Amino acid sequence: RVDAQGAVVPIGRFVLSQKESVAGAALDYLATMGDVGGPGLVEALETRVTLKKLEIIQKLGTSGYYPAATKLCEYLVKTNDPKVTQYKEASKVALTKMGLCAVPFMVPMLSSKSRLWTAEILRQITGVSISTSNPRAWMEWYEAATVEHRSTDEVSGQRFSLPTTLPSRSCRGTSEYRRGVRDRHHLR
């Protein structure tokens, strides 16, 4: 697994190839790797080919590589550019498919220019309405929601409903990410 992770970013660069057979083979290979192929798929987002980028976004939504949610949130901006609008719509679908496991990777984007759409997707995924300007409350809710499966919990003096469908498997990488975010004091 460790060897594969080191190789996927260079494979992602092959997706940028002008030679379609090379690019297609690299993209298909990364997609079959699941979450391990995720960093390569993120690297491949550098493509300038609209249809290819849309396909990569779609594959990230089903890859199980939840850290990609941060990158996908970058496309959630207000724009008049038709290409970026397509990326935004595809990213909204992909993030929704990622579900609850994407939450800790989306929360830091509440401090970016994509904050409004990021908050909207967070609300769709979680079923709760927390202020866009309160990333800490989002993380507290997420931690409470993933600790145990119950219908309500007390978080920060507020009562939140928890989703009835929580992930049946652990969200790979989210605990390490939360620890790193807390250590860097990104959430205020």
C-alpha positions as CSV (number, residue, x, y, z in Angstrom):
1,R,0.0,0.0,0.0
2,V,2.8,2.4,0.8
3,D,4.5,1.7,-2.5
4,A,1.3,2.4,-4.4
5,Q,0.8,5.7,-2.6
6,G,4.2,7.0,-3.7
7,A,3.5,6.0,-7.3
8,V,0.1,7.5,-7.8
9,V,1.0,11.2,-8.1
10,P,3.3,10.5,-11.1
11,I,0.6,8.3,-12.6
12,G,-1.7,11.2,-12.2
13,R,0.7,13.3,-14.3
14,F,0.2,10.7,-17.1
15,V,-3.5,11.7,-17.2
16,L,-2.3,15.1,-18.4
17,S,-0.7,13.5,-21.5
18,Q,-1.7,14.8,-24.9
19,K,-1.8,11.2,-26.1
20,E,-5.3,10.0,-25.3
21,S,-4.5,6.3,-25.0
22,V,-1.9,7.1,-22.3
23,A,-4.1,9.6,-20.4
24,G,-7.1,7.2,-20.5
25,A,-5.1,4.2,-19.3
26,A,-3.6,6.2,-16.4
27,L,-7.0,7.6,-15.4
28,D,-8.7,4.2,-15.5
29,Y,-5.8,2.7,-13.5
30,L,-6.1,5.4,-10.8
31,A,-9.8,4.9,-10.6
32,T,-9.5,1.2,-10.0
33,M,-7.2,1.8,-7.0
34,G,-9.9,3.3,-4.9
35,D,-8.8,5.7,-2.1
36,V,-5.1,4.8,-2.8
37,G,-5.4,6.3,-6.3
38,G,-7.0,9.5,-4.9
39,P,-3.8,11.6,-4.8
40,G,-3.1,10.8,-8.4
41,L,-6.6,11.8,-9.4
42,V,-6.2,15.1,-7.5
43,E,-2.9,15.6,-9.4
44,A,-4.8,14.9,-12.7
45,L,-7.2,17.8,-11.9
46,E,-4.6,20.0,-13.4
47,T,-5.8,19.0,-16.9
48,R,-7.1,21.8,-19.1
49,V,-9.5,19.4,-20.9
50,T,-13.0,20.1,-19.6
51,L,-14.5,16.6,-20.2
52,K,-11.5,14.9,-18.6
53,K,-11.6,17.2,-15.6
54,L,-15.3,16.5,-15.2
55,E,-14.6,12.7,-15.3
56,I,-11.9,13.0,-12.7
57,I,-14.2,15.0,-10.4
58,Q,-16.8,12.2,-10.8
59,K,-14.2,9.5,-10.0
60,L,-13.0,11.4,-6.9
61,G,-16.6,11.4,-5.6
62,T,-16.6,7.6,-5.6
63,S,-13.0,6.8,-4.9
64,G,-13.1,6.9,-1.1
65,Y,-10.3,9.5,-1.0
66,Y,-11.9,12.0,1.3
67,P,-9.0,14.5,1.5
68,A,-10.0,15.4,-2.1
69,A,-13.0,17.2,-0.7
70,T,-10.8,20.2,0.1
71,K,-9.7,20.4,-3.6
72,L,-13.3,19.9,-4.9
73,C,-14.5,22.7,-2.7
74,E,-12.2,25.1,-4.5
75,Y,-14.6,24.8,-7.5
76,L,-17.6,25.9,-5.4
77,V,-17.4,29.6,-6.4
78,K,-19.8,32.0,-8.0
79,T,-18.8,32.5,-11.6
80,N,-19.9,33.4,-15.1
81,D,-17.4,31.0,-16.7
82,P,-19.4,28.1,-18.1
83,K,-16.4,25.7,-17.6
84,V,-16.1,26.6,-13.9
85,T,-19.9,26.3,-13.5
86,Q,-19.6,22.7,-14.8
87,Y,-16.8,21.9,-12.4
88,K,-18.9,23.4,-9.6
89,E,-21.9,21.3,-10.4
90,A,-19.8,18.1,-10.8
91,S,-18.0,18.9,-7.5
92,K,-21.3,19.4,-5.6
93,V,-22.5,15.9,-6.8
94,A,-19.1,14.3,-5.9
95,L,-19.0,15.9,-2.4
96,T,-22.5,14.7,-1.7
97,K,-21.5,11.2,-2.8
98,M,-18.5,11.4,-0.4
99,G,-20.9,12.0,2.4
100,L,-20.1,12.4,6.1
101,C,-16.5,11.3,5.7
102,A,-15.8,14.4,3.6
103,V,-16.9,16.8,6.4
104,P,-13.6,17.4,8.2
105,F,-11.9,18.1,4.8
106,M,-14.6,20.6,3.8
107,V,-14.7,22.6,7.0
108,P,-11.4,24.5,6.4
109,M,-13.0,25.8,3.2
110,L,-15.5,27.7,5.2
111,S,-12.8,30.4,5.4
112,S,-12.4,30.6,1.6
113,K,-14.2,32.2,-1.3
114,S,-16.1,29.0,-1.7
115,R,-17.6,29.2,1.8
116,L,-21.3,29.7,0.8
117,W,-21.5,26.6,-1.4
118,T,-19.3,24.6,0.9
119,A,-21.7,25.4,3.8
120,E,-24.7,24.4,1.6
121,I,-23.1,21.0,0.8
122,L,-22.2,20.5,4.4
123,R,-25.9,21.1,5.3
124,Q,-27.0,18.7,2.7
125,I,-24.6,16.0,3.9
126,T,-25.2,16.4,7.6
127,G,-28.8,17.6,7.8
128,V,-27.9,20.4,10.2
129,S,-27.6,24.1,9.9
130,I,-24.6,25.6,11.5
131,S,-23.3,29.1,10.8
132,T,-20.8,29.4,7.9
133,S,-18.6,31.5,10.2
134,N,-18.3,28.8,12.9
135,P,-16.0,26.0,11.6
136,R,-15.3,24.8,15.2
137,A,-19.0,24.1,15.7
138,W,-19.0,22.0,12.4
139,M,-16.1,20.0,13.7
140,E,-17.6,19.5,17.1
141,W,-20.8,18.3,15.5
142,Y,-18.9,15.9,13.2
143,E,-16.9,14.5,16.1
144,A,-20.1,14.0,18.2
145,A,-21.9,12.4,15.2
146,T,-19.1,9.9,14.5
147,V,-18.4,8.9,18.1
148,E,-21.6,6.9,18.4
149,H,-24.8,6.3,16.5
150,R,-27.6,8.1,18.3
151,S,-30.3,10.4,17.2
152,T,-29.3,13.6,19.1
153,D,-26.3,14.9,21.0
154,E,-25.4,18.0,23.0
155,V,-22.7,20.0,21.3
156,S,-21.5,23.5,22.4
157,G,-24.7,24.1,24.3
158,Q,-26.8,23.6,21.2
159,R,-29.0,20.6,20.2
160,F,-28.3,19.0,16.8
161,S,-30.0,16.2,15.1
162,L,-27.5,13.5,13.9
163,P,-28.0,11.8,10.5
164,T,-29.8,8.5,10.7
165,T,-27.3,7.0,8.2
166,L,-23.7,7.2,9.5
167,P,-20.8,5.6,7.7
168,S,-20.7,1.8,8.5
169,R,-16.9,1.9,8.1
170,S,-14.5,4.3,9.5
171,C,-13.5,7.3,7.4
172,R,-9.9,6.6,6.5
173,G,-7.6,9.5,7.4
174,T,-10.1,11.8,9.1
175,S,-8.9,11.3,12.7
176,E,-5.3,12.1,11.6
177,Y,-6.6,15.1,9.8
178,R,-8.6,16.4,12.7
179,R,-5.6,16.0,15.0
180,G,-3.5,18.0,12.5
181,V,-6.0,20.8,12.1
182,R,-6.3,21.2,15.9
183,D,-2.6,21.3,16.3
184,R,-2.3,24.1,13.7
185,H,-5.3,26.0,15.2
186,H,-7.0,26.4,11.9
187,L,-10.4,26.2,13.4
188,R,-11.4,29.3,15.5
